[in-house]
Structure formats: C-alpha cells, structure tokens
C-alpha cells in the first residue's frame, strides 16, 4: 500500500513539483497539496495522510503553528518541515513544535522520497547542514538547562514551603526574612524553572522531584 503524503506549501509551482516527485515513486501517493494550513485539523481527519510535508513561511497559519496544532490531535503523525530556512531559530522552533524532520527545498529533488520513507520507518530525516546545526544545539541546550534549573539552598527551601502551601507572609516568618526577600527568591525560582506562577513552580517541583 502506498504511503499517503499531504503537502502544505504556498508556492504553486513547488507544490506541482513536489507532486510530480511523489507520484513518480511507486510506493508514494500525494493525497492533496494545500496553499496554507488554516484547516489542518479537518484536512487530517478527511484525508488520513501517513506523512505531512509542511512549509514554514505560509500565509494565515505558518508551518510551526500548524505543527503545534497537529500535535494537539495526533502526537505520532510524521511531519517533515520542507523549507528554504536553515537558520537556528526556525530549526529550533520547528523541532520544539514537534516536527519529525527538516529538509531544505533546494535538496527536494534528491532527498524527498527518501525522507518520506525514513520518517515512516521511525527516523528523523534532515538535510546535512540542518543536522549539523541540530547537533550543535544539543550540548548548548543541555548546559543552559542545567545552569538555569540549579536552585540554591535557600531557593530550594522556599520552593518546599511553596509546595507545602505557605503564603509569602508565612514563608517570611518561617525563614526570618522580609516578604520582599521572599518575592526576590520566588522570581529567581520562576526564572530558573521556566514557569510563570506558583502553580507552575509547584507542578515542576513535584514532576521533577526538586524538593
């Protein structure tokens, strides 16, 4: 049975080229080619693709936002970004949104069919230059996470009190400091844990066993 491919790209000529490449392969079938991803949820429900090829720079709904929307309804559907952009921000945003692979359009003729087969087999196809940038991101991201999530002894104590349901006033009394000092430490805790509320901090503390 042929692998069903759904394409999103606002360039009509490129959609036609991608369609020709797909139809030239015996094991691939293009079920549709859309100019934007505004109706992506409905498209997936009606067309039931096996793989989605997604442009990043599109009108109405861009590719990164579209991937995020797909992931809310289908966590496993392979989505390969197909784009002219190979800058770090676009790569990072697409992967964080849930992209399964990342191909540059200038290599579409030689890499597209193989990428579809690779992602269907559970792989993560990437143009060589993109793969190198992704590998370079990994140690930096890990180092940043380690640095920003390391709580001081005082911050850990305050986080424990937060988990225990203490108010700022109760924390100040418990630790013998001012409420302003508590607020200062709470802000530092939020920044290090990448959260924006007490509920977020408590959730992260429990999930990651920080206290």
N, C-alpha and C positions, 0 to 999 in steps of 0.2 A: 504493500500500500504506500502511495506517495506521501511524502512529508508536506503538509499544508502550510503555506507561508503567507502571512498577512504583512503588507508593506504600508508604512506611513512615510510620505515624503512630499513636500510642496513643489518639487521640481518635476513638471510633467514629463520632460524628456528623460530624466533619470528614472522615473517610475517605469517608463516604457522600456528602458534599457535593462533595468532590474528584472522586469517581467520576462524579457527575452532570454536573459541568462537563466532564470529559474525554469522556464518552460523547455529549455534546451537539455535539461537534465531529466533522465527517465524517472528518477526517484523523488523529484520535487514538483510541487504544484502551487501556483500562486492563486489564492482564493479571492484576493481583492487588493487594490492599491488605492490608498486614501491620501488626500492632499493635506489633511490635518487630523488630529486625534480627538476632536471635540466629542465624538460619540464612541470613544474607545470601549466603554463597558458594553454597550449594545452590540458593537461590532464583534466583540469576542463571543458574546452569547449566541449571535446569529451565525457566525462563520466558523466557529470552533477551530481556530488555527492551531498548529503544533508549534510554530515558531513565529515570532513577530520581529520584523526589521523596522527599527524606529529612528527616524531623523531627529536631530536635536533642535535645530533652528526652524520652527514652523509657526505659522500664524495661529491665533486663537488659543491653542494649547500646545506648549512646546514639548519636546520629547522627554525631558527629565520629569516634568509634571505628569506626563502620560504614563511613564513607568511607575511612578508612585501610585497613580490611580489603579493601574493594573494589579499592583501588589496588594491592594486592599481587597481585591476579589479573587486573585489567583496568585498564590505565593510561589508556584513552581513553573509557570509558563515561561519558556525561554524567550528572552527579549534581547536582541543584539542591536546596539546602537550603530547606526550607519551614518557617518557624518564627515564633514571636512575639518572639524575642530579636533586638534590633538593637544590643546593646552591643558595644564594640570587641573585647573578649576572644573572644566567641563568633564574631564575623565572622572575626577573625584565625585562630583555631584551625580553623575550618571550611575556610578557604581554604588554610591550610598543609597540612591533611589531604588536600586535592585536590578540594575542591568546585568545580563548574563555574559555579555561580551561587548567588544568595542572595535569596530572596523572603520578605517578611513576610506572615503569614497574613491580616492584615486587608485585604490587597490581592489575595487569591487570586482573587476573582470576576472582577476586571478584567485581571489580569496573567498568570494561569496558562497559558492556551492559548498566548499569545504567547511566554511564556518557554520553553515546550517547543519551539516552532518555532525560536526564536532559538538555543537551545543545540544543537539538531540541525544548524543551519546553521554551527556553529562559534563562535557568540557566547557572551557571558558575561552572561546576564540578571541584573539586580539592581534591587530596589526603589530609587527615587531616593535616599532617606535613607541607605540602605546604601552606594550608590555613592559618595556624598559622603564617608562615613567611610573607605571604602577608599582614595579618592584622597588623603585627609588622611594616611593611614598611610604612603603610599609614600615621600615625602621624609624622614619621620622614620626609617623603617626603613633607608633608604639611608644617612642620616647616621650612624645608630648603627653600621651595619656598617662604614662607612669608618673611624669613630673607633676601634672595638674591634679591627679587624683590622690596624691600623697598628703594626707591630713596630718597636722601637727598633733601633739598630745592634747593640747588644750582644745583644738577643734574636734578631736575625737570624743572628748568628754562632753562637749556641748552637743554634738550630734547624738550621743547616747541619751542626753536629757531630752532632746527634741523627740527622739523615738519614744521616750517614756511619757511624753505628753506635757512636759513642762512649758510654761509660758516664759516670755523673756524675763519678766519680773522674778519668777521663781528661779530661773537659771542664775540670774544675778545674785540672788540671795544665797543660793546653794554654793556658788563659787566665790562669793565675796568680792564681786566686781560690779561696775556700773552697768546699767541697761545699754548705754551707748557702746560699751565694750562688747557686750553680747551681740549687739547689732553688727558691729565690725566683724566679729568672728563668723557670724551667720552668713554675711555677704561673702566672706572668703570661702566658706564651705560650699555655698551655692556655685561660686565660680569654679572651684576645683571639681565638683561633681557634675558640672554642666546641667544644673537644674535651675528653676526659677521660683520655687515655692517650698514651703516647709513640707508639704505633702510629697513633692518630688524628691526632696532630700531624704525623707523617711523611707520612701519606696526604694530609692537607690541603696540606702544603708542596709535595708533588710535583704534586698535582692543579692547584693554583692558581699554580704556579711562583713560590713565595715565596722560594726560595733558588736 
